[in-house]
Amino acid sequence: MYHLGLGQFIAQKLAAVGYCVFGTSRKEHPASSGVEMLRLDVTSDSSVQLCINGSLVRTNRLLDCLIHI
């Protein structure tokens, strides 16, 4: 969420209308504009699994949409 771009724009718009939105980053960052940040290093299988599990726990295993840009 700290690099301006299409992903940040979409995330902020979805959060503004009430969606639960997660952003990801290799380093920990605070939530921004209603977007909860999760740590994710896509080169690490364990990091990917922790991120998936974390998002599923936070949403009661209900994940409606995933956008990767």
C-alpha positions, 0 to 999 in steps of 0.5 A, spaced: 500 500 500 506 504 500 507 504 492 502 508 488 498 504 483 492 500 480 492 495 486 492 501 491 487 505 488 482 498 487 484 497 495 482 503 497 475 504 493 473 497 495 475 499 503 471 505 502 464 502 500 465 497 506 469 491 503 474 487 508 480 489 504 487 486 505 494 489 502 500 485 502 508 487 503 514 483 505 515 488 511 510 490 516 506 496 515 500 499 519 493 499 516 492 504 511 485 507 509 481 501 511 486 496 508 489 491 513 496 489 511 499 482 511 506 480 511 507 476 505 514 474 501 512 471 495 518 467 494 517 463 501 512 458 501 511 458 508 510 466 508 505 465 502 501 459 507 501 464 513 498 469 509 493 465 506 491 462 513 491 469 516 486 472 511 482 466 512 482 466 520 480 474 519 474 473 514 471 466 518 474 462 511 470 467 507 474 470 501 470 473 496 475 475 491 483 476 490 486 481 486 493 480 484 496 486 480 
